[in-house]
């Protein structure tokens, strides 16, 4: 009989969403979604574990043939010493497969699409992941239509609650 090692329960919360870009759903029509890793420093990860992050003003774009996220604000980790601190809004490299990078760069340059950061979360292994989407900007009439659908669904739910 072989002895199996008991796996310790993970102390890391799995699939915890740190930041969500809800405004992007209203402004863009998502074509395809990708999951990317982010190159981070230790104090950045600790700050993310506390839930401190602002993704709304960030944007994803190419730089030197790679995909980077710019203006992602991860505040400094207060318990770290000043010399170990990171710069809060520095550009960070995204980790994607070469095929995915080529596909994204081609779509952005040829078809006039854009890359949007949707959310930052911890996966089941405790790694920080960024969900990005290849998206097309909505026109004003598309935004109005989305708003009408949302308002109608809220009204419908309210009516069903009152009747039932």
C-alpha positions in Angstrom: 0.0 0.0 0.0 1.3 3.4 -0.9 0.8 6.3 1.3 -0.8 9.3 -0.4 0.1 12.7 0.8 -2.9 14.7 2.1 -3.3 17.9 0.3 -3.6 20.8 2.6 -6.6 23.0 2.0 -5.5 26.1 0.2 -5.3 29.3 2.3 -5.7 31.3 -0.9 -9.2 32.3 -1.8 -10.0 30.9 -5.2 -11.5 32.9 -8.1 -11.7 36.1 -6.0 -12.4 39.1 -8.2 -10.3 42.1 -7.1 -11.5 44.7 -9.6 -14.2 44.7 -12.2 -14.6 47.2 -15.1 -18.4 47.4 -15.3 -18.4 50.5 -17.4 -16.7 48.6 -20.2 -19.8 46.4 -20.7 -21.7 49.6 -21.5 -19.1 51.2 -23.8 -17.9 48.2 -25.8 -19.3 45.1 -27.6 -17.0 42.2 -26.6 -16.0 39.9 -29.5 -13.6 37.5 -27.8 -12.2 37.2 -24.3 -8.7 36.2 -23.2 -7.1 35.3 -19.8 -3.6 36.8 -19.3 -1.1 36.7 -16.5 0.5 39.9 -15.3 4.1 40.5 -14.3 3.9 41.9 -10.8 6.2 42.7 -7.9 5.6 41.2 -4.4 4.1 44.3 -2.9 1.7 44.6 -5.8 0.4 41.1 -5.2 0.0 41.8 -1.5 -1.9 45.0 -2.2 -4.2 43.1 -4.6 -4.9 40.4 -2.0 -6.3 43.3 0.2 -8.6 44.2 -2.7 -6.9 47.5 -3.6 -6.9 48.2 -7.3 -8.5 50.6 -9.9 -9.0 49.1 -13.3 -11.5 51.6 -14.7 -9.0 54.1 -16.1 -6.5 51.5 -17.4 -6.1 50.5 -21.1 -4.4 47.6 -22.8 -2.1 48.1 -25.8 0.9 46.9 -27.8 4.5 48.0 -27.0 7.5 46.5 -28.7 5.5 43.6 -30.1 4.1 42.6 -26.7 0.8 43.4 -24.9 1.0 45.7 -21.9 -1.5 47.3 -19.5 -1.1 50.9 -18.8 -2.4 53.1 -16.0 -3.5 50.2 -13.9 -3.5 51.7 -10.4 -2.4 49.3 -7.6 -1.7 51.4 -4.5 1.4 50.9 -2.4 1.4 48.2 0.2 1.5 50.0 3.6 3.3 47.3 5.6 6.3 47.2 3.2 9.4 49.2 3.7 9.8 52.3 1.4 12.7 50.8 -0.6 10.6 47.7 -1.5 7.6 49.8 -2.7 6.4 49.7 -6.3 5.2 52.6 -8.5 1.4 52.5 -8.4 0.6 53.3 -12.0 3.5 51.8 -13.9 3.1 49.8 -17.1 2.9 46.1 -16.6 3.6 43.3 -19.1 0.8 40.8 -19.8 1.7 37.1 -20.2 0.0 35.5 -23.2 0.9 32.8 -25.7 2.6 33.9 -28.9 -0.5 32.9 -31.0 -2.8 35.0 -28.8 -0.4 38.0 -29.0 -0.3 37.7 -32.8 -4.1 37.4 -33.1 -4.6 40.4 -30.8 -2.0 42.6 -32.5 -3.5 41.7 -36.0 -7.1 42.5 -34.9 -6.2 45.8 -33.3 -4.1 47.0 -36.3 -6.2 45.8 -39.2 -9.8 45.7 -38.1 -9.8 48.8 -35.9 -10.7 46.9 -32.7 -9.5 47.7 -29.2 -8.3 45.7 -26.2 -10.3 46.3 -23.0 -9.3 45.2 -19.4 -12.5 43.6 -17.9 -11.4 42.3 -14.5 -8.6 41.3 -12.3 -8.9 38.2 -10.2 -7.1 35.3 -8.5 -7.4 32.0 -10.2 -7.8 28.6 -8.4 -4.0 28.3 -8.0 -3.7 31.8 -6.4 -2.2 33.5 -9.4 -3.3 37.0 -10.5 -5.1 37.0 -13.8 -6.4 39.7 -16.0 -9.4 39.1 -18.2 -9.1 41.1 -21.4 -11.5 41.3 -24.3 -11.1 42.1 -28.0 -13.9 44.7 -28.4 -15.5 47.1 -30.7 -16.7 50.5 -29.5 -20.5 51.0 -29.3 -22.2 53.9 -31.1 -24.5 56.2 -29.2 -27.6 54.5 -30.5 -26.3 51.1 -29.4 -25.7 52.5 -25.9 -29.3 53.8 -25.8 -30.6 50.4 -26.9 -28.6 48.6 -24.2 -30.0 51.1 -21.6 -33.6 50.5 -22.8 -33.2 46.7 -22.5 -31.7 47.0 -19.0 -34.6 49.3 -17.9 -37.2 47.0 -19.4 -35.8 44.0 -17.6 -35.8 45.9 -14.3 -39.5 46.9 -14.9 -40.4 43.3 -15.9 -38.9 42.0 -12.7 -40.7 44.6 -10.6 -44.0 43.8 -12.2 -43.5 40.1 -11.7 -42.7 40.7 -8.0 -45.8 42.8 -7.5 -48.1 40.3 -9.2 -46.7 37.2 -7.6 
